[in-house]
Amino acid sequence: MGQRIISEDIVAFLQELLPQRPSLFAEIEKECEQDYIPLIEPEIGQLLQVFLGIKQAKRVLEIGTGIGYSTLWLALAPNKERHHVTTLEINNERYERACYYFEKAGVSSVITPLLGDAHEIIPQLKGTFDFVFMDAAKGQYPGLFHKIYPLLEPGGVLVIDNILLNGWVIDMYWPERRKKTMVCRVRELLEILKTHPGLLTSILPLGDGVSVSIRKREGGQFSLDKE
Ligand SMILES: C[S@@+](CC[C@H](N)C(=O)[O-])C[C@H]1O[C@@H](n2cnc3c(N)ncnc32)[C@H](O)[C@@H]1O
C-alpha cells in the first residue's frame, strides 16, 4: 500500500521467525502478489491464531475475505473445540476464489462464506460472535464498527487490520486526494476505540498496525476515579 510502519529489516526478521507455513499459504501469497490482491502479512496471520488460541473462540466473524488467506489462518487456528468462521466479501470473483481455497484446504465445513456488502449482511446475522476480525475497505471502518459492535459478545475480541495505515493517520497525511477519506475514517475509528466505554483497546505496530479490543463485561471492574 505504501511505506511500512516498521523497517524492512525488522519485518524480514520477524517473518524469518515464523514457523514454516503450509504450501497452500505460499500458493495464495503468490497469487495475491501476481494479481495485486491485498492480504494480511503472515505475522498478522500468526497473531490472529495466537489470539484465537488464547480466547478459545467458538464463533468467529471476518469482514473482508479477499481470496481467503486470512480466513484460512482463522479457520486453522488451534482450538480445543472446533470453531466456526463466518466471512463476508463483496467482490464476486474474490468470493469464488476464496471458496475454491476453502475446498482445497479441506475446511469448507467450518467456514460460512457470504457474498455481499457487509453493511447489509451484518444486521441480518443471527447470534453473537466472540471473535471478530475486520479487514475491509478502510474508508468504511467507522460505519462497519458501529454495525459489528452489537454483535460482539461481552468478553469478545475485536481485531482490526491496517489501523496505522502506513503511518498516514499520525499527521493526517494523504499522498493523493482520493485517499483523504480513508485516512480521516481510520483516524476517526482510532478515536472511537480510544474513548469507547465498552471496549479496552491496545494498538500494536505490527504489519500495518493492528488494534485488539476486548468488549468489557458488566461489573468486575475497579475504578480509582472518585464519583
Ligand atoms: C484487504 S482485502 C481482505 C484481505 C483478506 N482479509 C486477506 O488477508 O486475505 C479487503 C477485502 O474487503 C472487501 N470489502 C470491502 N468492503 C466490503 C464490504 N462493505 N463488505 C464486504 N466486503 C468488503 C474487498 O472486496 C476486499 O476483498
The ligand as a Tripos MOL2 file, in Angstrom:
@<TRIPOS>MOLECULE
LIG
   27    29     1     0     0
SMALL
NO_CHARGES

@<TRIPOS>ATOM
      1 C1         -7.6800   -6.1650    2.3900 C.3       1 LIG1
      2 S1         -8.8010   -7.1510    1.4870 S.3       1 LIG1
      3 C2         -9.0230   -8.5570    2.5370 C.3       1 LIG1
      4 C3         -7.8520   -9.4550    2.5810 C.3       1 LIG1
      5 C4         -8.0850  -10.6940    3.4170 C.3       1 LIG1
      6 N1         -8.5350  -10.3450    4.7640 N.3       1 LIG1
      7 C5         -6.8070  -11.4820    3.4910 C.2       1 LIG1
      8 O1         -5.9290  -11.0920    4.2600 O.co2     1 LIG1
      9 O2         -6.6880  -12.4740    2.7720 O.co2     1 LIG1
     10 C6        -10.3140   -6.3230    1.7810 C.3       1 LIG1
     11 C7        -11.4860   -7.0290    1.1820 C.3       1 LIG1
     12 O3        -12.6680   -6.4790    1.7290 O.3       1 LIG1
     13 C8        -13.6480   -6.4860    0.7180 C.3       1 LIG1
     14 N2        -14.6460   -5.4720    1.1080 N.ar      1 LIG1
     15 C9        -14.5060   -4.1270    1.0880 C.ar      1 LIG1
     16 N3        -15.6230   -3.5310    1.5250 N.ar      1 LIG1
     17 C10       -16.5030   -4.5180    1.8260 C.ar      1 LIG1
     18 C11       -17.8500   -4.5330    2.2980 C.ar      1 LIG1
     19 N4        -18.5130   -3.3970    2.5530 N.pl3     1 LIG1
     20 N5        -18.4290   -5.7250    2.5020 N.ar      1 LIG1
     21 C12       -17.7720   -6.8780    2.2510 C.ar      1 LIG1
     22 N6        -16.5090   -6.9290    1.7820 N.ar      1 LIG1
     23 C13       -15.8750   -5.7660    1.5740 C.ar      1 LIG1
     24 C14       -12.8770   -6.1490   -0.5540 C.3       1 LIG1
     25 O4        -13.5670   -6.5720   -1.7150 O.3       1 LIG1
     26 C15       -11.5700   -6.8680   -0.3290 C.3       1 LIG1
     27 O5        -11.5250   -8.1240   -0.9500 O.3       1 LIG1
@<TRIPOS>BOND
     1     1     2 1
     2     2     3 1
     3     2    10 1
     4     3     4 1
     5     4     5 1
     6     5     6 1
     7     5     7 1
     8     7     8 2
     9     7     9 1
    10    10    11 1
    11    11    12 1
    12    11    26 1
    13    12    13 1
    14    13    14 1
    15    13    24 1
    16    14    15 ar
    17    14    23 ar
    18    15    16 ar
    19    16    17 ar
    20    17    18 ar
    21    17    23 ar
    22    18    19 1
    23    18    20 ar
    24    20    21 ar
    25    21    22 ar
    26    22    23 ar
    27    24    25 1
    28    24    26 1
    29    26    27 1
@<TRIPOS>SUBSTRUCTURE
     1 LIG1         1 GROUP 0 **** ****
